Amino acid sequence: MSFGLIQTHPSSPQVKLSATIDNWPSSLRSELAAVLSALLISPKQCDVTIFTDSESIIKHYNECGFNFIPSSRFILKEENKFLWTALRETIIYNELQVTFVKVPSHSNNLYNDMADKLAKSARYSSNVLSLDVSNFTTLQVIPVWKKIQISTHLRHFISDLSRNTGFER
Protein backbone atom coordinates (compact mmCIF):
# COMPACT_ATOMS: atom_id res chain seq x y z
CA MET A 1 0.00 0.00 0.00
CA SER A 2 1.23 3.50 -0.75
CA PHE A 3 0.48 6.93 0.63
CA GLY A 4 1.25 10.56 -0.05
CA LEU A 5 1.08 13.84 1.85
CA ILE A 6 1.64 17.51 1.19
CA GLN A 7 2.45 20.19 3.76
CA THR A 8 0.51 23.24 2.62
CA HIS A 9 0.74 25.87 5.36
CA PRO A 10 1.84 29.11 3.67
CA SER A 11 4.43 30.00 6.34
CA SER A 12 6.17 26.62 6.06
CA PRO A 13 8.11 25.11 3.18
CA GLN A 14 5.97 22.93 0.97
CA VAL A 15 6.88 19.31 1.64
CA LYS A 16 5.73 16.42 -0.50
CA LEU A 17 6.25 12.89 0.74
CA SER A 18 5.23 9.54 -0.66
CA ALA A 19 6.11 6.02 0.40
CA THR A 20 4.71 2.55 0.90
CA ILE A 21 3.89 0.52 3.99
CA ASP A 22 4.24 -3.25 4.28
CA ASN A 23 1.95 -5.96 5.67
CA TRP A 24 -1.77 -5.94 6.40
CA PRO A 25 -2.82 -3.90 3.34
CA SER A 26 -5.83 -1.61 3.71
CA SER A 27 -6.76 1.89 2.68
CA LEU A 28 -7.11 2.85 6.35
CA ARG A 29 -3.57 1.68 7.05
CA SER A 30 -2.11 3.74 4.20
CA GLU A 31 -4.10 6.85 5.24
CA LEU A 32 -2.92 6.35 8.82
CA ALA A 33 0.69 6.06 7.61
CA ALA A 34 0.29 9.42 5.86
CA VAL A 35 -1.08 11.04 9.04
CA LEU A 36 1.74 9.58 11.14
CA SER A 37 4.33 10.77 8.61
CA ALA A 38 2.86 14.27 8.67
CA LEU A 39 3.11 14.35 12.46
CA LEU A 40 6.67 13.02 12.42
CA ILE A 41 7.84 15.90 10.20
CA SER A 42 5.92 18.55 12.18
CA PRO A 43 7.86 20.81 14.55
CA LYS A 44 7.49 20.22 18.28
CA GLN A 45 4.86 22.12 20.24
CA CYS A 46 2.80 23.22 17.26
CA ASP A 47 -0.79 23.06 16.12
CA VAL A 48 -1.25 20.62 13.26
CA THR A 49 -4.33 20.52 11.06
CA ILE A 50 -4.69 17.38 8.98
CA PHE A 51 -7.00 17.49 5.98
CA THR A 52 -8.05 13.96 5.09
CA ASP A 53 -10.79 12.14 3.26
CA SER A 54 -10.63 9.28 5.78
CA GLU A 55 -13.67 9.43 8.03
CA SER A 56 -12.43 6.30 9.85
CA ILE A 57 -9.25 7.98 11.06
CA ILE A 58 -11.11 11.06 12.25
CA LYS A 59 -13.72 8.94 14.02
CA HIS A 60 -11.16 6.73 15.80
CA TYR A 61 -9.05 9.72 16.80
CA ASN A 62 -12.06 11.58 18.20
CA GLU A 63 -13.52 8.52 19.98
CA CYS A 64 -10.28 7.51 21.67
CA GLY A 65 -9.00 10.93 22.59
CA PHE A 66 -5.27 11.27 22.31
CA ASN A 67 -4.49 13.07 25.53
CA PHE A 68 -4.07 9.81 27.46
CA ILE A 69 -1.86 6.75 27.41
CA PRO A 70 -4.08 3.71 26.89
CA SER A 71 -3.62 0.37 28.58
CA SER A 72 -1.93 -2.53 26.80
CA ARG A 73 -5.30 -4.27 26.81
CA PHE A 74 -6.84 -1.40 24.84
CA ILE A 75 -3.93 -1.33 22.39
CA LEU A 76 -4.03 -5.10 21.75
CA LYS A 77 -7.70 -4.78 20.73
CA GLU A 78 -6.96 -1.94 18.34
CA GLU A 79 -6.69 -2.42 14.58
CA ASN A 80 -3.41 -1.03 13.23
CA LYS A 81 -2.14 -0.89 16.79
CA PHE A 82 1.47 -0.07 15.90
CA LEU A 83 0.57 2.91 13.73
CA TRP A 84 -1.91 4.25 16.30
CA THR A 85 0.64 3.75 19.10
CA ALA A 86 3.32 5.58 17.09
CA LEU A 87 0.82 8.36 16.37
CA ARG A 88 -0.14 8.69 20.05
CA GLU A 89 3.46 8.69 21.23
CA THR A 90 4.46 11.25 18.58
CA ILE A 91 1.65 13.59 19.67
CA ILE A 92 2.58 13.23 23.35
CA TYR A 93 6.36 13.39 22.92
CA ASN A 94 6.27 16.36 20.52
CA GLU A 95 3.46 18.11 22.43
CA LEU A 96 1.33 18.52 19.31
CA GLN A 97 -2.21 19.84 19.13
CA VAL A 98 -3.85 17.91 16.30
CA THR A 99 -7.09 18.79 14.53
CA PHE A 100 -8.65 16.88 11.67
CA VAL A 101 -10.72 18.36 8.86
CA LYS A 102 -12.74 16.03 6.65
CA VAL A 103 -12.50 16.74 2.94
CA PRO A 104 -14.71 14.93 0.45
CA SER A 105 -12.81 12.36 -1.60
CA HIS A 106 -12.75 12.68 -5.39
CA SER A 107 -14.25 16.18 -5.23
CA ASN A 108 -11.61 18.14 -7.16
CA ASN A 109 -9.91 19.31 -3.95
CA LEU A 110 -6.52 20.44 -5.26
CA TYR A 111 -4.32 19.18 -2.42
CA ASN A 112 -6.30 15.98 -1.83
CA ASP A 113 -6.00 15.14 -5.53
CA MET A 114 -2.26 15.92 -5.42
CA ALA A 115 -1.80 13.65 -2.38
CA ASP A 116 -3.71 10.87 -4.17
CA LYS A 117 -1.41 11.23 -7.20
CA LEU A 118 1.64 11.11 -4.94
CA ALA A 119 0.32 7.93 -3.34
CA LYS A 120 -0.25 6.31 -6.73
CA SER A 121 3.23 7.29 -7.90
CA ALA A 122 4.76 5.61 -4.82
CA ARG A 123 3.18 2.21 -5.45
CA TYR A 124 6.43 0.67 -6.62
CA SER A 125 8.72 2.93 -4.63
CA SER A 126 11.59 1.70 -2.52
CA ASN A 127 10.65 4.28 0.15
CA VAL A 128 9.01 2.21 2.88
CA LEU A 129 7.67 3.49 6.19
CA SER A 130 9.05 1.13 8.79
CA LEU A 131 8.39 1.28 12.53
CA ASP A 132 10.74 -0.03 15.19
CA VAL A 133 8.03 -1.09 17.61
CA SER A 134 10.55 -2.18 20.22
CA ASN A 135 11.03 1.49 21.13
CA PHE A 136 7.39 2.15 22.05
CA THR A 137 6.92 3.17 25.66
CA THR A 138 3.21 2.34 25.86
CA LEU A 139 3.31 -1.15 24.35
CA GLN A 140 5.45 -3.66 26.20
CA VAL A 141 4.32 -6.79 24.33
CA ILE A 142 4.67 -7.17 20.57
CA PRO A 143 2.45 -9.98 19.23
CA VAL A 144 4.18 -11.86 16.40
CA TRP A 145 3.17 -14.80 14.20
CA LYS A 146 5.70 -16.40 11.84
CA LYS A 147 8.00 -13.37 12.24
CA ILE A 148 5.21 -10.95 11.23
CA GLN A 149 3.96 -8.42 13.75
CA ILE A 150 0.22 -8.81 14.29
CA SER A 151 -1.27 -5.39 13.74
CA THR A 152 -4.92 -6.46 13.87
CA HIS A 153 -7.15 -7.09 16.88
CA LEU A 154 -5.24 -9.89 18.63
CA ARG A 155 -8.16 -12.07 19.77
CA HIS A 156 -9.79 -11.82 16.32
CA PHE A 157 -6.49 -12.81 14.71
CA ILE A 158 -6.20 -15.89 16.93
CA SER A 159 -9.84 -16.85 16.23
CA ASP A 160 -9.33 -16.46 12.47
CA LEU A 161 -6.09 -18.44 12.58
CA SER A 162 -7.76 -21.26 14.53
CA ARG A 163 -10.74 -21.33 12.19
CA ASN A 164 -8.54 -21.33 9.06
CA THR A 165 -6.26 -24.05 10.47
CA GLY A 166 -9.31 -26.19 11.18
CA PHE A 167 -10.66 -25.53 7.69
CA GLU A 168 -7.35 -26.62 6.11
CA ARG A 169 -7.50 -29.93 8.01
Backbone bond lengths (Angstrom), bond angles and torsions (degrees), N, CA, C in turn:
res aa  C-N    CA-C-N  psi(-1)  N-CA   C-N-CA  omega(-1)  CA-C   N-CA-C  phi
1 M - - - 1.443 - - 1.527 108.27 -
2 S 1.315 115.93 145.04 1.457 120.23 -179.24 1.525 110.15 -122.45
3 F 1.324 115.17 161.47 1.458 120.43 179.53 1.517 109.29 -148.19
4 G 1.325 115.02 161.80 1.449 120.84 177.65 1.514 109.76 -145.00
5 L 1.331 115.92 153.92 1.464 120.54 176.87 1.513 109.01 -148.31
6 I 1.324 114.37 155.53 1.460 121.73 178.00 1.517 108.08 -135.18
7 Q 1.324 116.60 128.99 1.467 121.82 173.69 1.520 106.25 -87.47
8 T 1.335 117.00 121.86 1.463 119.91 -170.98 1.521 115.16 -119.03
9 H 1.325 118.47 1.61 1.468 118.72 -178.24 1.525 109.08 -62.86
10 P 1.345 117.79 130.98 1.465 120.19 -174.45 1.533 115.20 -62.61
11 S 1.331 118.08 -25.76 1.473 119.14 -178.75 1.529 112.63 -90.51
12 S 1.311 117.22 4.20 1.466 121.30 178.21 1.524 109.02 -119.46
13 P 1.328 116.31 155.97 1.473 117.30 176.91 1.524 110.10 -66.12
14 Q 1.333 115.35 143.20 1.458 118.11 178.87 1.528 108.64 -73.46
15 V 1.312 115.29 124.53 1.462 122.24 -179.78 1.519 107.79 -117.01
16 K 1.311 115.37 131.74 1.463 121.48 174.05 1.519 107.11 -118.78
17 L 1.312 116.01 132.78 1.455 120.43 -177.94 1.520 108.32 -138.93
18 S 1.302 116.07 136.26 1.467 120.34 173.28 1.516 108.42 -142.81
19 A 1.318 115.24 146.50 1.465 120.87 -178.51 1.526 108.42 -163.89
20 T 1.312 115.17 -176.92 1.459 121.27 175.92 1.524 108.50 -120.71
21 I 1.309 115.30 167.52 1.460 121.24 175.26 1.525 107.27 -136.52
22 D 1.317 116.28 137.43 1.462 122.13 -175.42 1.522 112.26 -89.88
23 N 1.319 115.32 162.51 1.472 125.19 170.56 1.531 113.32 63.76
24 W 1.286 115.88 148.37 1.460 124.38 174.64 1.538 112.72 50.35
25 P 1.321 118.46 58.29 1.462 120.42 -174.05 1.532 113.20 -63.61
26 S 1.310 115.19 133.64 1.465 122.11 172.81 1.521 107.85 -165.14
27 S 1.310 116.09 155.60 1.460 119.38 178.93 1.523 110.31 -66.31
28 L 1.340 116.90 -35.69 1.463 120.11 178.21 1.526 110.54 -61.56
29 R 1.311 116.27 -42.20 1.469 120.81 -178.73 1.531 110.98 -63.44
30 S 1.327 117.32 -41.70 1.467 119.09 179.88 1.534 111.04 -70.24
31 E 1.328 117.86 -37.92 1.470 120.56 176.09 1.532 110.10 -63.86
32 L 1.311 116.19 -41.26 1.464 121.22 179.61 1.534 110.79 -65.23
33 A 1.321 116.91 -37.62 1.471 120.74 176.36 1.526 110.56 -63.04
34 A 1.320 117.39 -37.22 1.464 120.60 177.79 1.526 110.61 -66.32
35 V 1.334 117.11 -42.61 1.469 120.73 178.69 1.524 110.01 -63.19
36 L 1.325 117.19 -47.11 1.459 120.73 178.94 1.527 110.68 -59.26
37 S 1.310 117.49 -44.16 1.467 121.11 179.74 1.521 111.07 -61.35
38 A 1.324 116.22 -40.76 1.470 120.01 178.15 1.528 110.69 -61.90
39 L 1.323 116.56 -41.11 1.469 119.57 179.70 1.522 111.81 -69.65
40 L 1.322 116.47 -35.08 1.466 120.31 180.00 1.525 112.08 -65.76
41 I 1.324 117.98 -31.01 1.466 120.21 -179.28 1.533 112.28 -94.23
42 S 1.324 117.41 0.34 1.465 121.35 178.68 1.527 110.16 -80.28
43 P 1.338 116.65 144.71 1.471 118.95 176.65 1.524 111.42 -65.67
44 K 1.318 116.01 154.87 1.465 120.42 177.46 1.517 110.34 -64.13
45 Q 1.316 115.27 154.18 1.455 124.80 174.38 1.529 112.95 53.18
46 C 1.315 116.80 46.79 1.461 118.94 178.24 1.532 110.04 -127.08
47 D 1.310 114.12 166.27 1.459 121.14 173.87 1.517 107.13 -91.42
48 V 1.326 116.32 129.37 1.454 121.40 -178.86 1.528 107.93 -120.30
49 T 1.316 115.92 127.61 1.461 120.91 174.41 1.516 107.25 -111.19
50 I 1.314 115.45 122.49 1.463 122.18 -179.73 1.523 108.15 -105.81
51 F 1.314 116.25 121.41 1.455 121.83 174.09 1.522 106.82 -97.15
52 T 1.315 116.50 120.76 1.461 120.63 -177.06 1.517 110.48 -142.97
53 D 1.316 114.98 154.68 1.466 119.48 174.46 1.534 110.96 -98.08
54 S 1.329 116.76 9.80 1.462 121.22 -178.45 1.528 111.25 -95.34
55 E 1.305 115.33 99.31 1.469 120.99 177.38 1.522 110.71 -63.88
56 S 1.329 117.82 -33.05 1.468 121.76 -178.88 1.518 112.15 -62.45
57 I 1.313 117.20 -42.08 1.465 120.30 179.66 1.527 110.21 -65.91
58 I 1.313 116.10 -45.60 1.467 120.14 -179.74 1.523 110.17 -61.37
59 K 1.319 116.63 -44.11 1.464 121.21 -178.90 1.534 110.92 -62.44
60 H 1.330 117.55 -48.71 1.467 121.29 -179.20 1.527 110.38 -62.73
61 Y 1.311 116.98 -44.20 1.457 121.14 179.59 1.526 110.72 -60.16
62 N 1.316 116.73 -46.22 1.470 120.63 -178.38 1.527 112.37 -70.12
63 E 1.337 117.80 -36.56 1.464 121.08 -179.85 1.529 111.72 -69.28
64 C 1.313 116.22 -40.28 1.462 119.71 -174.35 1.514 112.77 -83.79
65 G 1.296 117.13 -25.88 1.460 118.99 -175.51 1.512 108.83 64.99
66 F 1.279 118.45 133.21 1.453 119.99 -174.48 1.518 112.01 -116.43
67 N 1.331 115.11 29.32 1.455 119.31 175.36 1.526 110.09 -107.50
68 F 1.324 117.00 22.90 1.457 121.45 179.51 1.518 109.15 -140.86
69 I 1.321 115.58 161.11 1.459 120.74 174.45 1.519 106.66 -103.47
70 P 1.329 117.87 113.92 1.457 120.48 -176.30 1.528 112.30 -74.04
71 S 1.307 114.53 163.03 1.463 120.22 177.35 1.525 110.01 -73.39
72 S 1.323 116.22 160.90 1.468 120.48 175.71 1.520 110.18 -60.79
73 R 1.315 116.77 -35.13 1.466 120.77 179.21 1.523 110.49 -60.57
74 F 1.329 116.99 -44.35 1.462 121.10 178.29 1.526 109.98 -62.37
75 I 1.338 116.29 -46.30 1.464 120.42 -177.18 1.524 111.43 -62.71
76 L 1.334 117.86 -41.40 1.466 120.44 -177.80 1.526 112.40 -66.64
77 K 1.330 117.95 -20.34 1.462 121.50 176.44 1.531 112.21 -86.60
78 E 1.295 116.06 -12.40 1.464 121.88 -172.48 1.527 111.46 -81.19
79 E 1.334 116.57 136.21 1.462 120.89 171.17 1.522 107.57 -72.98
80 N 1.309 117.41 144.26 1.468 122.59 -178.82 1.526 111.71 56.06
81 K 1.314 114.85 42.73 1.469 121.88 -172.80 1.525 113.83 -57.21
82 F 1.331 117.81 -35.67 1.459 119.13 -176.87 1.529 111.16 -72.51
83 L 1.320 116.89 -39.24 1.461 119.44 177.57 1.524 111.14 -67.70
84 W 1.347 116.80 -43.37 1.468 119.50 178.61 1.530 111.09 -64.72
85 T 1.334 116.84 -38.62 1.467 119.96 178.73 1.529 110.21 -65.28
86 A 1.322 117.18 -43.92 1.463 120.72 177.39 1.525 110.59 -62.01
87 L 1.317 116.67 -39.97 1.462 121.02 178.63 1.526 110.83 -63.50
88 R 1.335 116.35 -47.88 1.469 120.67 179.03 1.528 111.17 -59.57
89 E 1.328 115.82 -48.07 1.464 119.38 -177.31 1.530 111.75 -66.15
90 T 1.315 117.59 -34.09 1.469 121.31 176.79 1.521 110.45 -65.35
91 I 1.323 116.69 -44.08 1.468 121.01 179.05 1.529 110.17 -61.91
92 I 1.329 116.35 -46.12 1.467 120.25 -177.91 1.530 111.08 -68.29
93 Y 1.324 116.99 -49.82 1.463 121.31 -176.43 1.525 111.93 -63.15
94 N 1.335 116.80 -41.45 1.462 121.03 -177.63 1.528 113.41 -91.01
95 E 1.331 116.40 2.16 1.462 122.19 178.08 1.528 111.64 52.29
96 L 1.322 115.46 53.09 1.462 121.70 -178.06 1.522 110.91 -93.21
97 Q 1.304 116.07 146.79 1.461 122.95 170.12 1.525 105.79 -107.70
98 V 1.325 116.41 112.86 1.458 120.52 -172.69 1.525 110.49 -110.56
99 T 1.321 114.98 132.96 1.460 122.59 175.94 1.521 107.68 -127.44
100 F 1.309 115.65 140.04 1.460 120.43 177.22 1.523 109.92 -109.43
101 V 1.317 115.42 142.28 1.463 122.41 174.24 1.522 106.95 -125.11
102 K 1.315 116.15 125.20 1.466 121.47 179.72 1.519 109.22 -81.31
103 V 1.320 116.02 126.44 1.462 121.22 172.84 1.522 107.87 -114.53
104 P 1.311 117.49 141.33 1.470 119.19 179.29 1.534 110.18 -66.19
105 S 1.310 116.06 137.58 1.464 119.31 177.80 1.530 109.30 -77.60
106 H 1.313 115.34 150.79 1.469 123.03 177.40 1.528 111.66 51.99
107 S 1.329 116.59 45.30 1.470 120.31 -176.93 1.524 111.45 -122.10
108 N 1.322 116.78 24.12 1.464 122.10 -179.95 1.525 112.57 62.19
109 N 1.341 116.48 31.86 1.460 121.06 171.87 1.525 106.28 -79.33
110 L 1.319 117.03 118.64 1.463 122.34 -172.04 1.521 112.95 -51.43
111 Y 1.329 117.20 -55.17 1.468 120.05 -175.15 1.522 112.37 -72.46
112 N 1.324 117.96 -34.56 1.463 120.25 176.76 1.529 110.00 -64.90
113 D 1.331 116.35 -41.93 1.466 119.77 177.75 1.530 111.04 -65.09
114 M 1.346 116.86 -38.90 1.467 120.14 177.77 1.534 111.09 -64.59
115 A 1.331 116.87 -41.25 1.467 120.52 178.56 1.524 110.41 -64.45
116 D 1.334 116.99 -39.79 1.469 120.46 177.01 1.528 111.26 -62.01
117 K 1.332 117.05 -40.94 1.470 120.74 178.59 1.528 110.77 -66.10
118 L 1.331 116.11 -39.70 1.465 119.52 176.36 1.526 110.73 -60.74
119 A 1.325 115.87 -43.22 1.469 120.38 -179.91 1.525 110.58 -61.92
120 K 1.326 116.05 -43.78 1.473 119.36 179.50 1.521 111.47 -64.87
121 S 1.327 116.75 -36.88 1.470 119.64 -179.22 1.528 111.48 -70.05
122 A 1.315 117.91 -20.60 1.474 121.38 -177.18 1.520 112.79 -90.30
123 R 1.323 117.33 -0.62 1.472 119.78 -174.91 1.519 113.93 -50.07
124 Y 1.304 116.88 -39.63 1.465 120.05 -176.61 1.526 111.06 -112.05
125 S 1.309 115.20 24.00 1.459 121.45 -178.00 1.521 111.27 -75.44
126 S 1.321 114.66 155.31 1.466 119.48 174.48 1.527 110.89 -91.05
127 N 1.335 117.61 -1.77 1.468 121.87 175.59 1.525 108.08 -79.01
128 V 1.321 116.38 112.60 1.461 120.97 -176.81 1.523 108.99 -123.77
129 L 1.340 116.14 127.65 1.460 120.20 173.70 1.518 107.52 -74.70
130 S 1.302 115.81 122.87 1.456 121.34 -177.43 1.525 108.43 -129.88
131 L 1.313 116.84 132.11 1.460 121.56 -179.30 1.520 110.04 -108.06
132 D 1.329 115.80 133.92 1.458 120.60 172.02 1.524 106.37 -93.27
133 V 1.319 116.18 91.09 1.461 120.94 -173.54 1.526 112.84 -70.25
134 S 1.313 117.37 -12.14 1.469 118.97 179.04 1.523 111.71 -69.80
135 N 1.318 117.80 -14.69 1.464 121.22 -179.70 1.529 113.64 -93.12
136 F 1.319 118.25 -0.66 1.463 120.05 179.14 1.524 109.63 -65.92
137 T 1.320 115.82 140.56 1.461 119.19 177.53 1.522 111.75 -92.29
138 T 1.333 117.48 -22.80 1.467 119.93 -175.67 1.521 113.42 -97.93
139 L 1.308 118.43 -2.32 1.465 120.93 -179.86 1.521 108.22 -130.01
140 Q 1.326 115.68 106.90 1.458 120.69 -175.16 1.527 113.07 -90.18
141 V 1.339 116.94 -19.46 1.463 121.67 -177.62 1.525 108.25 -117.46
142 I 1.315 116.24 129.83 1.457 121.50 179.55 1.534 107.74 -112.28
143 P 1.340 117.75 104.04 1.470 118.65 179.24 1.533 110.97 -70.61
144 V 1.345 115.11 131.95 1.459 121.97 -176.44 1.523 108.77 -134.35
145 W 1.326 116.32 143.02 1.462 122.47 174.13 1.516 107.05 -136.69
146 K 1.326 116.67 121.91 1.464 123.29 -178.51 1.530 111.42 50.58
147 K 1.313 116.50 46.04 1.461 125.18 177.85 1.527 114.02 66.55
148 I 1.329 117.48 15.66 1.466 122.36 176.38 1.521 107.78 -113.89
149 Q 1.321 116.23 128.13 1.458 120.12 177.86 1.526 109.52 -68.83
150 I 1.310 116.20 132.30 1.467 121.73 -178.36 1.520 108.39 -86.56
151 S 1.325 114.75 108.62 1.458 120.65 -175.68 1.526 112.45 -95.03
152 T 1.321 116.98 -9.27 1.458 120.84 -178.15 1.529 110.14 -89.89
153 H 1.309 116.14 176.42 1.465 122.88 176.70 1.517 107.13 -55.95
154 L 1.324 117.91 120.79 1.466 122.18 -169.57 1.528 113.13 -62.19
155 R 1.319 118.10 -47.63 1.466 120.38 -178.37 1.532 110.66 -64.34
156 H 1.338 116.87 -38.64 1.469 119.70 177.88 1.529 110.57 -65.45
157 F 1.326 116.67 -38.19 1.455 120.26 178.26 1.529 110.59 -61.74
158 I 1.329 116.37 -46.21 1.467 120.67 -179.83 1.530 110.46 -63.32
159 S 1.326 117.48 -41.97 1.472 121.16 177.92 1.524 110.78 -62.13
160 D 1.328 117.23 -45.45 1.469 120.93 179.31 1.526 110.74 -63.43
161 L 1.324 116.35 -42.65 1.466 120.48 179.77 1.522 110.35 -62.01
162 S 1.323 117.25 -45.03 1.464 121.44 179.05 1.534 111.01 -62.44
163 R 1.313 116.28 -44.85 1.463 120.91 -179.67 1.534 110.45 -62.89
164 N 1.335 116.92 -44.78 1.463 120.95 -178.10 1.522 111.29 -68.82
165 T 1.330 117.79 -36.78 1.463 120.79 176.81 1.524 109.88 -64.39
166 G 1.319 117.28 -42.46 1.454 120.89 176.67 1.513 112.27 -63.75
167 F 1.327 116.60 -38.74 1.462 121.31 179.00 1.521 110.36 -64.48
168 E 1.340 117.70 -40.64 1.464 121.44 179.87 1.523 111.01 -63.04
169 R 1.347 116.99 -36.30 1.464 119.93 179.71 1.507 109.40 -69.73
